[in-house]
Amino acid sequence: MSSIPATSNGIPVSYDRIEATIEKTAIDAALSGTTYSPYWLAHPDRPAALPALEGNLAADLLVVGGGYSGLWTALLAKEQDPDREVVLIEAETVGWAASGRNGGFCEASLVHGESNGERHLPRENKRLAELGAENLAGIIRTVEKYKIDCDLEDGGVLNVATEKHQVPWLEEEAARNPEIVAMDAREVRSHIDSPLFEGGNWDKHTTVLVHPAKLAWGLRRVCLELGVKIFEHTRGEELTSTPAEIRVRTGAGNVTAQRVALATNAFPSLLKRHRLHTIPVYDYALMTEPLTAAQREAIGWKENIGLSDMNNRFHYARPTIDEDGGWRLLYGGYDAIYHYGREVKTQYDRHDETFRKLAAHFIGTFPQLEGIRFSHAWGGAIDTCSRFFAFFDTSHQGRVAYCAGFTGLGVGATRFGARVMLDLLSGAKTELTGLQMVRKKPLPFPPEPAAWVGVKLMINGLVKADRNEGRRGPFLKVMDAAGMGFDS
C-alpha cells in the first residue's frame, strides 16, 4: 500500500488524492469475499414475514409504508387511542428499505443542522431545535418503555476536521454550543487515531446510535402488541375517496379507512402531486469484518461513538457489536448517486465504483488497519427534497396526510413526522400544525432531464468547494439564493 500524501505548500489532502495513493491490489483484497447486501438485515433476530392482505378490510386509520415513518405513526396512534383500529401495509417487509439500511445515527436535528434551519426557517429555528431534542428524548423513552433491543448507545458523535481550513469551523461551532467538547488534533487522536484528523468536536447530546433494523423490528413488535394489524408484501396501488371514506387498492384486496397516513418516503407517492418534490439519492456503506484486539488498539477507538467529517461530501463511521462480541466498523457516505428518471431499483443498491472509493478512503483514514477486509457492502435510496428536511401535506379534505423528504434524518425525525401527520389528520389546530416547517413546502425538483443535470451540477459544485477550502462557486451560490443549496 502506498503512503498517504501529507499536506504541503498549502495543498489539502483531499480524498480524491488519497484514492490515487491506495494500490488497486489493496482495494481488491479488502473487497474480496464481500457480501453485497445490508449487514443489519442479516441479523439472526430478523422476524418472519407477516401474511399479505387478502380480501377487504376496514380501519379507522390506514398507514401506507412499513419504515420508521409508518411504524411511528401506527404506534403513536394506538398510544393516543387504544381503541382506534389501525392497519399498516408494507410492499416488502418492515424495515426492508432505508429503515434497515442506514448508518444508525439517530439525531435530534429536524432541519439538517443549525445553519440549514437558519437559512430556511429563521423565525422558528430555535423552537425546532427544542422540539428536536424533545423528539430524541421521546425515542429513548419509547425504547426503554417497551424494552426495544436496538443496541442504543448514547455516547454521541465526534465531528472531525480532515483539512486545516476546517478547524475554524469547529471552533465557531464550539463557541455557539457550550456543551460541545472541543479537541485539538492530539486530543482527537487519543480517542480515534487517524493521521488525517486536524481537530474535532465531540457532541455528546444530540445523537444516539442504534442498530437500525432492530429498531424497526422492535417498533413492529410494539405495534403488533398494541393491536395494529400489519400486512407485509402488500403494496398500495391506488388511492380513491368517497364522502364517507378513503379507499386504498392493493394487489389482493382493498382497505377502506376514515383517515390515511402516507409514509412511502423515497418511493412514489399515491398522490401524484408530490412526485416532483423528492428524488431518490443513493447512499452506500461498508462494514468491516470483526477487528482484532490489536487492530482496535491501533486506532484507539474505545468508546461506542459515531464519527463524521466536515467535508461537503462527508463520511460517517461508527462501531457495532455482533451478538458474539465481535467489534466492527461501518464506513459510509461521500458519494450521493442520482439515477436518471427518479426510479428506485434494486440494482442501484450496488455501486462498485463507490464501494472501491469508500474502501480506499477507509484505508487512507486508518492506514494502521492495513489488510482489513469488508464483510458487507450495500446501498439504499434516501428521500431527498430541495430543503433537505421533511415536508408535509394533506389532501381529500384533510383525511389523507403525507410526509417525506427526510434527506438522511429519518432515523430520528420520522417520529416527529408521525406526530405531525396525526395532528393534521385530527383536524385540530396544534403547535405542530401551525409551524412554518409544516405549512411551507420545499421547491419541487424540475422534470427530467433538468433534474438530472441539476443534481450533477450540484455535486460537481460541492466537489470543487471541497477542493477549494470550502469556498462555494457561482452555481452553489445561485442555488443558495434560490433556497436549494446544501452545506453539510
Secondary structure as GFF3:
##gff-version 3
##sequence-region A 1 488
A	DSSP	alpha_helix	15	21	.	.	.	ID=ss1
A	DSSP	alpha_helix	24	30	.	.	.	ID=ss2
A	DSSP	three_ten_helix	40	42	.	.	.	ID=ss3
A	DSSP	beta_strand	57	64	.	.	.	ID=ss4
A	DSSP	alpha_helix	68	80	.	.	.	ID=ss5
A	DSSP	beta_strand	86	89	.	.	.	ID=ss6
A	DSSP	three_ten_helix	98	100	.	.	.	ID=ss7
A	DSSP	beta_strand	105	107	.	.	.	ID=ss8
A	DSSP	alpha_helix	114	120	.	.	.	ID=ss9
A	DSSP	alpha_helix	125	145	.	.	.	ID=ss10
A	DSSP	beta_strand	157	161	.	.	.	ID=ss11
A	DSSP	three_ten_helix	164	166	.	.	.	ID=ss12
A	DSSP	alpha_helix	167	176	.	.	.	ID=ss13
A	DSSP	beta_strand	181	184	.	.	.	ID=ss14
A	DSSP	alpha_helix	185	191	.	.	.	ID=ss15
A	DSSP	beta_strand	199	203	.	.	.	ID=ss16
A	DSSP	beta_strand	207	209	.	.	.	ID=ss17
A	DSSP	alpha_helix	212	226	.	.	.	ID=ss18
A	DSSP	beta_strand	229	231	.	.	.	ID=ss19
A	DSSP	beta_strand	238	241	.	.	.	ID=ss20
A	DSSP	beta_strand	246	250	.	.	.	ID=ss21
A	DSSP	beta_strand	253	262	.	.	.	ID=ss22
A	DSSP	three_ten_helix	272	274	.	.	.	ID=ss23
A	DSSP	beta_strand	279	288	.	.	.	ID=ss24
A	DSSP	alpha_helix	293	299	.	.	.	ID=ss25
A	DSSP	beta_strand	306	309	.	.	.	ID=ss26
A	DSSP	beta_strand	315	321	.	.	.	ID=ss27
A	DSSP	beta_strand	327	333	.	.	.	ID=ss28
A	DSSP	beta_strand	337	338	.	.	.	ID=ss29
A	DSSP	three_ten_helix	346	349	.	.	.	ID=ss30
A	DSSP	alpha_helix	352	365	.	.	.	ID=ss31
A	DSSP	three_ten_helix	367	369	.	.	.	ID=ss32
A	DSSP	beta_strand	374	384	.	.	.	ID=ss33
A	DSSP	beta_strand	391	395	.	.	.	ID=ss34
A	DSSP	beta_strand	400	404	.	.	.	ID=ss35
A	DSSP	alpha_helix	410	426	.	.	.	ID=ss36
A	DSSP	alpha_helix	436	439	.	.	.	ID=ss37
A	DSSP	alpha_helix	450	467	.	.	.	ID=ss38
A	DSSP	alpha_helix	474	482	.	.	.	ID=ss39
###
